[in-house]
Amino acid sequence: MTEVPTGVALSIDPLVTRVLAPNPSPYTFTGTQTHLVGTSEVAVIDPGPDDSAHVEALLAAIAGRRVSAILCTHTHRDHSPGAAPIKAATGAPIVGCAPLSLADAGPRADAAFDTGYTPDRVLADGESVAGPDWTLVALATPGHTSNHLAFALPETKALFTGDHVMGWSTTVVAPPDGNMADYMASLAKLMERDDRIYYPAHGDPIEKPQRFVRGLIGHRKQREGQILRLLQQDVVAIPAMVERMYVGLDPRLMGAAERSVLAHLIDLQARGLVAERSGDWRMAA
């Protein structure tokens, strides 16, 4: 991972500037990356947390230019809360994903859903916003969350992937909202595209995206195979599965691993391969 300073506007493409928020964690890596798209008029993608230093850094990077839109890939609290203060400062509309709020936020407190997110326009798959030298096209990519969108920049064949595809780790798929079948379908959807580069919200840009996505699909299929083999060996409780599957895992990530295993089990159950009995999981009869 390239070392990136917090709060500094870095040009990573003639049309794209990146600003890193000061919210590093075991789940966000170095922090959430906000992307500005455009030259004379810009869009802000994933404004990040409602952190005064980050908001000030974004406004400095915007440098008085017109902001056409503030776009959010999804409404976890490390991605969308910064939209409100940026809108207040610039008058730009908030567009992108639909609102979503659940009581169960999964294994990480910083990813609780942003209950204050109020978009001016929700983008459906294929809908777009545009500026003088850029177009951003919404691509529905549910799985990490049910409301997740990616944004394609056809002028440079780039895709802003939010948390659907990250440059440093696999995505947490945490039920009840996270859905493994949807996540795998969204990865398959990316395989049908010919994007040149991905700009994720966490981690480095991904310069060989199809190969990278193929690896993610293979990784999930490998995890699924591990789960089925453990069930055949009568390892039936999720914590015991995680202990066997994730050797050497940072203890702070244990909850996320358990949720991802649960997401796999729910998918396998829907496909008739496993069954739940009194909190444990078994191969289907």
C-alpha positions in Angstrom: 0.0 0.0 0.0 1.3 3.4 -1.0 1.7 5.7 2.1 -1.0 8.4 1.8 -1.0 11.5 4.1 -4.3 12.4 5.7 -6.1 15.5 4.5 -3.8 16.1 1.5 -5.3 16.4 -2.0 -3.5 14.0 -4.3 -4.0 14.0 -8.0 -4.2 10.4 -9.1 -5.5 11.0 -12.6 -6.2 14.2 -14.6 -9.8 14.0 -13.6 -9.5 12.4 -10.1 -8.2 13.8 -6.8 -8.1 11.7 -3.6 -8.3 12.9 0.0 -7.8 10.5 2.9 -10.0 10.9 6.0 -8.4 10.5 9.4 -10.3 7.4 10.4 -7.9 4.4 10.2 -9.1 1.2 11.9 -8.8 -2.6 11.4 -11.8 -2.3 9.1 -11.0 0.9 7.2 -7.3 0.3 6.8 -5.6 3.8 6.5 -9.1 5.4 6.4 -11.8 6.3 4.0 -10.7 7.8 0.7 -12.9 10.6 -0.8 -12.5 11.2 -4.5 -13.1 14.4 -6.3 -13.9 14.1 -10.0 -13.6 16.8 -12.6 -11.6 20.0 -13.2 -13.6 23.2 -13.5 -16.6 21.6 -11.8 -16.4 18.6 -9.6 -18.3 15.7 -8.0 -17.5 14.4 -4.5 -17.6 10.6 -4.1 -17.9 9.2 -0.6 -17.4 12.4 1.5 -16.5 10.2 4.5 -17.2 10.7 8.2 -18.5 13.9 9.6 -15.1 15.0 10.8 -14.3 18.7 10.8 -10.7 18.2 9.7 -11.7 16.0 6.8 -14.5 18.4 5.7 -12.1 21.3 5.8 -9.6 19.3 3.7 -12.3 18.6 1.2 -13.4 22.2 0.9 -9.7 23.2 0.5 -9.4 20.7 -2.3 -12.6 21.9 -3.9 -11.1 25.4 -3.8 -14.2 27.3 -4.6 -15.2 25.3 -7.7 -18.8 24.5 -8.3 -19.8 21.1 -6.8 -22.3 19.4 -9.1 -23.1 16.5 -6.8 -22.1 14.7 -3.7 -22.3 11.0 -4.3 -22.4 8.2 -1.8 -21.8 4.5 -2.6 -23.5 3.4 0.6 -24.5 4.7 4.0 -22.1 3.2 6.5 -20.9 6.0 8.8 -17.4 6.0 7.4 -18.7 7.0 4.0 -21.8 9.2 3.9 -22.1 11.5 7.0 -19.7 14.1 5.5 -22.3 14.7 2.8 -24.4 17.0 5.0 -21.6 19.5 5.9 -20.3 19.5 2.3 -23.8 20.3 1.1 -24.2 23.0 3.6 -20.9 24.6 2.5 -21.4 24.2 -1.3 -25.1 23.9 -1.9 -24.5 20.8 -3.9 -27.2 18.0 -4.0 -26.6 14.7 -2.4 -27.2 11.9 -4.9 -26.5 8.2 -5.1 -27.5 5.3 -2.9 -30.9 5.0 -1.2 -31.3 5.6 2.5 -30.9 2.5 4.7 -30.9 2.2 8.4 -30.8 -1.1 10.5 -30.7 -1.6 14.2 -28.2 -4.4 13.7 -25.0 -2.8 12.5 -22.9 -5.9 12.4 -19.5 -6.4 13.9 -18.1 -2.9 13.8 -19.3 0.2 15.5 -17.9 2.6 12.9 -20.0 1.0 10.2 -23.3 1.6 11.8 -25.7 3.0 9.2 -25.9 6.8 8.8 -29.4 7.6 10.0 -29.1 11.2 9.0 -28.4 10.5 5.3 -31.0 12.3 3.2 -30.4 12.2 -0.5 -31.9 14.8 -2.9 -31.9 12.1 -5.6 -31.5 8.4 -5.5 -29.7 6.9 -8.5 -31.0 3.7 -10.1 -28.7 1.3 -11.9 -27.6 3.0 -15.1 -28.6 6.5 -14.1 -26.0 9.2 -14.2 -24.9 12.7 -13.2 -22.5 14.8 -15.3 -20.2 17.8 -15.4 -18.4 19.6 -18.2 -15.7 17.0 -18.6 -17.0 13.9 -16.7 -20.0 11.6 -16.4 -20.6 9.3 -13.4 -22.9 6.3 -14.1 -24.4 4.4 -11.2 -23.8 0.6 -11.1 -25.9 -1.3 -8.5 -23.5 -3.6 -6.6 -25.4 -4.9 -3.6 -23.8 -7.4 -1.2 -21.7 -5.5 1.3 -24.9 -3.5 1.8 -28.2 -3.8 0.0 -28.0 -0.2 -1.2 -24.4 -0.2 -2.4 -23.6 1.5 -5.7 -20.4 1.9 -7.7 -19.8 4.8 -10.0 -18.3 4.4 -13.5 -16.4 7.2 -15.1 -16.6 6.4 -18.8 -14.3 9.2 -19.9 -11.3 7.3 -18.4 -12.9 3.8 -18.1 -12.5 4.0 -14.3 -14.9 2.6 -11.6 -15.2 3.9 -8.1 -16.0 0.8 -6.2 -16.7 2.0 -2.7 -16.5 -1.0 -0.3 -17.6 -3.6 -2.9 -14.1 -4.1 -4.1 -11.3 -2.7 -1.9 -7.6 -2.4 -2.6 -6.3 -4.0 0.7 -8.7 -6.6 1.9 -11.9 -8.6 1.1 -15.2 -7.0 1.8 -17.1 -7.8 5.0 -20.5 -9.3 4.1 -22.5 -9.0 7.4 -26.1 -10.2 7.6 -28.9 -9.2 8.1 -28.3 -6.6 5.4 -25.1 -8.0 3.8 -25.9 -10.8 1.4 -23.4 -13.2 0.0 -25.5 -14.3 -3.0 -25.9 -10.6 -4.0 -22.2 -9.9 -3.4 -21.2 -12.8 -5.7 -23.7 -11.7 -8.3 -22.3 -8.2 -8.1 -18.7 -9.5 -8.6 -19.9 -11.5 -11.6 -21.5 -8.2 -13.0 -18.1 -6.5 -12.8 -16.5 -9.4 -14.7 -18.7 -8.5 -17.7 -17.3 -5.0 -17.8 -14.0 -3.7 -19.3 -13.0 -1.1 -16.7 -9.4 0.0 -16.9 -8.9 0.8 -13.2 -10.8 0.7 -9.9 -10.6 3.5 -7.3 -11.8 1.9 -4.0 -12.7 3.8 -0.9 -10.0 1.9 1.0 -6.6 0.9 -0.3 -4.6 1.4 -3.5 -6.1 1.8 -7.0 -6.6 -1.6 -8.7 -4.9 -1.6 -12.1 -5.9 -5.0 -13.3 -9.5 -5.1 -12.2 -10.7 -8.2 -13.9 -7.9 -10.4 -12.6 -8.5 -8.9 -9.1 -12.2 -9.6 -9.2 -11.5 -13.2 -10.5 -9.4 -13.6 -7.4 -12.1 -12.4 -5.1 -14.6 -14.8 -6.6 -12.1 -17.6 -6.2 -11.5 -16.6 -2.6 -15.2 -16.8 -1.7 -15.6 -20.1 -3.4 -12.6 -21.4 -1.4 -14.2 -20.2 1.8 -17.5 -21.9 0.8 -15.6 -25.2 0.2 -13.9 -24.8 3.7 -17.2 -24.5 5.4 -18.7 -27.5 3.7 -15.7 -29.6 4.6 -15.9 -28.5 8.2 -19.5 -29.4 8.4 -18.7 -32.8 7.0 -16.2 -33.1 9.9 -19.0 -32.1 12.4 -17.6 -28.6 13.1 -21.0 -27.1 13.4 -20.7 -23.8 15.3 -19.6 -20.6 13.6 -16.9 -19.6 16.2 -15.3 -23.0 15.8 -15.4 -22.7 12.0 -13.7 -19.3 12.2 -11.0 -20.6 14.5 -10.2 -23.3 11.9 -10.6 -21.1 8.8 -8.9 -17.9 9.9 -5.6 -18.9 11.6 -3.7 -15.9 13.0 -6.6 -13.5 12.5 -6.4 -10.2 14.3 -8.9 -10.7 17.3 -10.5 -7.4 16.5 -11.7 -8.8 13.2 -13.2 -12.0 14.7 -16.7 -10.6 14.6 -16.4 -9.7 10.9 -15.1 -13.2 10.1 -18.1 -14.7 11.9 -20.5 -12.6 10.0 -18.9 -13.5 6.7 -19.2 -17.2 7.6 -22.8 -16.7 8.5 -23.4 -15.0 5.2 -21.9 -18.0 3.4 -24.1 -20.4 5.5 -27.3 -18.4 4.7 -26.4 -18.6 1.0 -25.7 -22.3 1.2 -29.0 -22.8 3.1 -30.9 -21.0 0.4 -29.3 -23.3 -2.1 -30.4 -26.4 -0.1 -26.9 -27.5 0.8 -27.0 -26.9 4.6 -29.5 -26.5 7.4 -29.6 -24.8 10.8 -30.6 -26.8 13.9 -30.7 -25.1 17.3 -28.1 -22.6 16.4 -25.6 -25.0 14.8 -25.2 -25.8 11.2 -25.3 -29.2 9.4 -25.2 -30.6 6.0 -28.7 -30.8 4.6 -30.2 -34.2 4.8 
